[in-house]
Amino acid sequence: MRVDFVVPVYNEVAALGSFHGSLSKALSNSGHEFRFIYVNDGSSDGTALALEALAAEDRRVRPLHLSRNFGHQAALAAGLDQADADAVVMMDGDGQHPAQLVPDMIRLWESGYEVVQTQRIDGDRPGMVFKRLTGGLFYRLINLLGETHICEGAADFRLLSRAAVLGLRQLPEYHRFYRGMVEWIGFRSISVPYTPAARIAGHTKYSLRKMLRLAGDGVFSFSLAPLRLALVIGLLYFGLAAWEVVYVLAFWLRGNQAALVPGWSSLMLVLTLSSGIQMILLGILGIYVGMMFQEVKRRPVYILNAPENRANATRTGEVSR
């Protein structure tokens, strides 16, 4: 049986050789056949040349070059579309996903699990307080709003069976959030905790802006709650309008109309009532527009740069659907 590795890399020329060496060493005692699909996500350093040199040294290496930087999730999609093995391992190429854990993941797959998901445990590592707090808040929020439960600390370091990969290819999303998508497709799964290792070289390419964008894709892809919020706000406005009616009637019933500012009550009533109606209508329209918006653009998730792959440049836009 063969296991494919999908490894997105972005400006990782300094870490590439060491990462591949440590991964190959961790797999040296396995009886499986391996192939390494490195996805160059529009790197601006020497990563592309380093990948070609690595492929010349190791025939198991297959580089994929994207036409620009499409992002981590799109790079994973590119690798998954090219993977055709019995199982696929998704992991980052910076060394933080420990290669020593992969043989255990393979054994769990051999025992019958279709998805072997890893769970990141940061503990009290220095410098991780902010990330741990924001990450915990994000997972609580998405699990509260969404219908798909995602384990806190879930990472894009996992093993998928062939059936699970084919299941993911049927999902048409442009804005991809694999941590939720893998949970959504089902299949028999197990979680394996791990402590991230130190980066081999360089610094993280995941800026705060990119993390917020990924979090947004996760929330909006797996929940309509933000759109339903408009309905809730509309109902609150209706509540304010009802309270205003009761407030004004109380003055009239007590014969104390002189205490009311002329025109104020009618103006506030019209404003609150009309605002409530508008918010409810916008909320209903927003649900329909939001659902259609996710489907009608049909843009490819990525575009391959290599000439021999140009025929497959829009493959994700077709196969994934």
C-alpha positions in Angstrom: 0.0 0.0 0.0 1.1 3.6 -0.7 0.8 6.6 1.5 1.0 10.1 -0.1 2.1 13.2 1.9 0.6 16.6 1.1 3.0 19.3 2.4 2.3 23.0 1.6 5.3 25.2 1.7 5.7 28.9 1.5 9.2 30.5 1.6 10.6 27.5 3.5 13.9 27.1 1.5 15.9 27.1 4.8 13.8 24.3 6.3 13.0 22.1 3.3 16.0 19.8 3.3 16.0 19.2 7.1 12.3 18.6 7.1 12.4 16.0 4.3 15.3 14.3 5.9 13.6 13.9 9.3 10.4 12.7 7.6 12.2 10.1 5.5 14.1 8.9 8.6 10.8 8.6 10.6 9.4 6.4 7.8 12.5 4.3 7.2 11.3 1.2 9.1 7.8 1.2 7.5 6.9 -1.4 4.9 4.7 1.0 2.9 5.5 2.9 -0.3 5.6 6.7 0.0 5.2 9.7 -2.2 5.8 13.3 -1.1 3.7 16.0 -2.8 5.2 19.3 -1.9 2.9 22.3 -2.9 4.9 25.5 -3.4 2.3 28.1 -2.6 3.8 31.0 -4.6 7.0 31.2 -2.7 9.2 34.3 -3.4 12.5 32.8 -2.2 14.4 29.8 -3.5 11.8 27.2 -2.5 10.8 26.3 -6.1 14.4 25.5 -7.0 15.0 23.7 -3.8 12.0 21.5 -4.5 13.2 20.7 -8.0 16.6 19.7 -6.6 15.0 17.6 -4.0 12.9 15.8 -6.7 16.1 15.1 -8.6 17.6 13.5 -5.6 14.5 11.6 -4.4 12.2 10.1 -7.0 9.4 9.9 -4.5 9.2 13.7 -4.4 6.7 15.5 -6.6 6.7 19.3 -6.6 3.6 21.3 -7.4 3.9 25.0 -8.1 1.0 27.3 -7.7 0.8 30.4 -9.9 0.7 32.7 -6.9 0.1 32.5 -3.1 -3.4 31.2 -2.8 -3.1 30.4 0.9 -2.6 27.3 3.1 -6.0 25.7 2.6 -5.8 26.1 -1.2 -2.4 24.5 -1.2 -3.8 21.6 0.7 -6.6 21.3 -1.9 -4.0 21.2 -4.7 -2.1 18.4 -3.1 -5.3 16.4 -2.2 -6.4 16.7 -5.9 -3.2 15.0 -7.0 -3.0 12.4 -4.3 -4.2 8.9 -5.3 -2.7 6.7 -2.7 -4.4 4.3 -0.2 -4.0 7.0 2.5 -2.9 10.7 2.6 -1.1 12.5 5.3 -1.5 16.3 5.5 1.2 18.2 7.4 3.2 21.4 7.3 6.7 21.6 6.1 8.2 23.9 8.9 8.9 21.0 11.3 6.2 21.9 13.9 4.2 18.8 13.0 6.4 16.0 14.5 7.3 13.4 11.8 7.9 10.9 14.6 4.1 10.7 15.1 3.4 9.6 11.5 4.1 5.9 12.0 1.6 5.8 14.9 -1.0 7.5 12.7 -0.4 4.9 10.0 -0.8 2.1 12.5 -4.1 3.6 13.6 -5.3 3.7 10.0 -4.3 0.1 9.5 -6.4 -0.8 12.5 -9.5 0.5 10.8 -9.7 4.3 11.3 -10.5 6.4 8.2 -9.4 9.7 9.7 -6.6 10.1 12.2 -6.8 13.7 13.4 -4.2 15.4 15.6 -5.0 17.8 18.5 -2.5 20.5 19.2 -1.5 20.8 22.9 0.4 24.0 23.6 0.4 23.6 27.4 2.4 26.4 29.1 4.9 26.9 26.3 6.3 30.4 26.4 4.9 32.9 24.0 1.7 30.8 23.4 -0.6 32.4 25.9 -2.3 34.8 23.3 -2.7 32.0 20.7 -4.1 29.6 23.3 -6.6 32.1 24.5 -7.7 33.3 21.1 -7.8 29.7 19.7 -9.9 28.5 22.6 -12.3 31.4 22.1 -12.6 30.6 18.4 -13.4 26.9 18.9 -16.0 27.8 21.5 -17.6 30.3 19.2 -17.7 28.1 16.1 -19.0 25.1 18.1 -21.7 27.4 19.6 -22.8 28.9 16.3 -22.2 26.0 13.9 -23.7 22.6 13.5 -20.4 20.7 13.1 -18.4 20.2 16.2 -14.7 20.8 15.9 -12.3 19.6 18.5 -10.4 22.4 20.2 -6.8 22.4 19.1 -7.5 20.6 15.8 -4.6 21.0 13.4 -4.1 20.5 9.7 -2.0 17.5 10.5 -4.0 14.4 9.8 -4.2 11.1 8.0 -7.1 10.4 5.6 -8.1 7.2 4.0 -8.7 7.0 0.3 -12.5 7.1 1.0 -12.2 10.2 3.2 -10.1 12.0 0.5 -12.8 11.2 -2.1 -15.4 12.5 0.3 -13.5 15.8 0.6 -13.3 16.2 -3.1 -17.1 16.2 -3.3 -17.3 19.4 -1.3 -17.6 22.5 -3.5 -16.4 25.2 -1.1 -14.2 28.0 -2.4 -13.4 29.3 1.1 -12.0 26.1 2.6 -11.7 25.2 6.2 -10.4 21.7 6.3 -10.7 21.3 10.1 -14.5 21.7 9.7 -14.8 19.9 6.4 -13.0 16.7 7.7 -15.4 16.6 10.6 -18.4 17.2 8.4 -17.8 14.2 6.0 -17.9 11.8 9.0 -16.0 8.5 8.8 -14.6 6.6 11.7 -12.0 8.9 13.3 -9.7 9.2 16.3 -7.7 12.1 17.7 -4.1 11.9 18.7 -2.6 14.7 20.9 0.8 16.2 20.1 3.0 19.0 21.3 4.3 21.2 18.4 8.0 21.1 17.9 10.1 24.2 17.3 10.3 25.5 13.7 13.4 24.2 11.8 14.2 27.6 10.4 12.6 31.0 9.7 9.5 32.4 11.3 5.8 31.7 11.0 4.1 32.8 7.8 0.7 32.8 9.5 0.1 36.5 10.4 -2.7 37.7 12.6 -4.6 38.8 9.5 -4.3 35.4 7.9 -5.4 33.7 11.1 -8.5 36.0 11.4 -9.3 35.3 7.7 -9.1 31.6 8.3 -11.3 32.0 11.4 -13.8 33.9 9.4 -13.9 31.2 6.7 -14.5 28.7 9.4 -17.4 30.6 11.0 -19.2 31.7 7.8 -18.7 28.3 6.1 -20.2 26.3 8.9 -22.8 28.6 10.3 -25.6 30.8 9.2 -25.7 32.4 12.6 -24.2 35.7 11.6 -27.0 36.1 9.0 -29.6 35.1 11.5 -28.2 37.8 13.9 -30.0 40.3 11.7 -33.3 38.7 12.5 -32.5 38.8 16.2 -31.7 42.5 15.9 -34.9 43.1 14.0 -36.9 41.5 16.8 -35.1 43.6 19.3 -36.1 46.7 17.4 -39.7 45.5 17.4 -39.4 45.1 21.1 -38.2 48.7 21.5 -41.2 49.8 19.3 -43.6 47.9 21.5 -42.0 49.4 24.6 -42.4 52.9 23.1 -46.1 52.3 22.4 -46.7 51.2 26.0 -44.6 54.2 27.3 -46.6 56.7 25.3 -50.0 55.1 26.1 -49.1 55.4 29.8 -48.9 59.1 29.6 -52.2 59.3 27.7 -54.0 57.0 30.1 -52.8 59.2 33.1 -53.9 62.3 31.3 -50.3 63.7 31.3 -50.0 64.4 27.6 -48.3 67.7 28.4 -45.2 65.8 29.6 -44.6 64.5 26.1 -42.5 66.5 23.6 -44.7 67.2 20.6 -43.8 64.9 17.7 -41.2 62.9 19.7 -43.3 59.8 20.4 -44.5 59.4 16.8 -41.0 60.0 15.4 -39.4 57.4 17.7 -42.2 54.9 17.0 -41.8 55.2 13.2 -38.0 54.9 13.5 -37.9 51.9 15.7 -40.7 50.1 13.8 -39.3 50.8 10.3 -35.8 49.8 11.5 -37.1 46.6 12.8 -38.9 45.7 9.6 -35.8 46.6 7.5 -33.5 44.5 9.6 -35.8 41.5 9.4 -36.1 41.8 5.6 -32.4 42.2 5.3 -31.8 39.2 7.4 -34.1 37.0 5.3 -32.5 38.3 2.1 -29.1 37.9 3.6 -29.7 34.2 4.2 -30.6 33.6 0.6 -27.9 35.8 -0.8 -25.3 34.2 1.5 -26.3 30.7 0.4 -26.2 31.6 -3.3 -22.9 33.6 -3.0 -21.1 30.4 -1.8 -22.2 28.5 -5.0 -22.4 30.8 -8.0 -18.9 32.2 -8.3 -17.3 28.8 -9.2 -13.8 30.1 -9.2 -11.0 27.5 -9.0 -9.4 27.2 -5.6 -5.9 27.3 -7.1 -4.1 27.5 -10.4 -1.1 25.3 -11.2 1.9 27.0 -12.7 3.8 24.1 -14.4 3.1 23.9 -18.2 2.3 20.2 -18.1 -0.4 20.9 -15.4 -2.1 23.7 -17.2 -4.8 21.4 -18.4 -5.6 20.7 -14.8 -5.5 24.3 -13.7 -9.2 24.5 -12.9 -9.5 20.9 -11.7 -10.6 21.8 -8.2 -13.5 23.8 -9.7 -14.7 20.6 -11.4 -13.6 17.6 -9.4 -14.4 19.1 -6.0 -17.9 19.6 -7.3 
